[in-house]
Amino acid sequence: MHRIIFRLRTGHCCLKAHLRGIGVAESATCDCGEGDQTPEHVLQACPLLDQLRIQTWPDPTDLRTKMWGALEDLERTSMFVASSGFRA
């Protein structure tokens, strides 16, 4: 859990925006095509993850809570990322 949260917070993760920034990926665009694949996009907006997002957070939850909230919030965020198929 700690590694996932740290990587999301710093942006140093295996998402395309970071990989593009360090010259490993050709594009930062998410597979959904609706934005760069950043922690914010994956946690808040990627339509490919809508179902999982609703299952994980039935009530709207802001990004700050997902990345800086209480232990329960951070555990939920880690489970979401682990279940998403994306590597943080």
Secondary structure, DSSP 8 states (H G I E B T S, - for coil): -HHHHHHHHHS-SSSHHHHHHTTS-S--B-TTSSSB--HHIIIII-GGGHHHHHHH-SS---HHHHHHS-HHHHHHHHHHHHHHS---
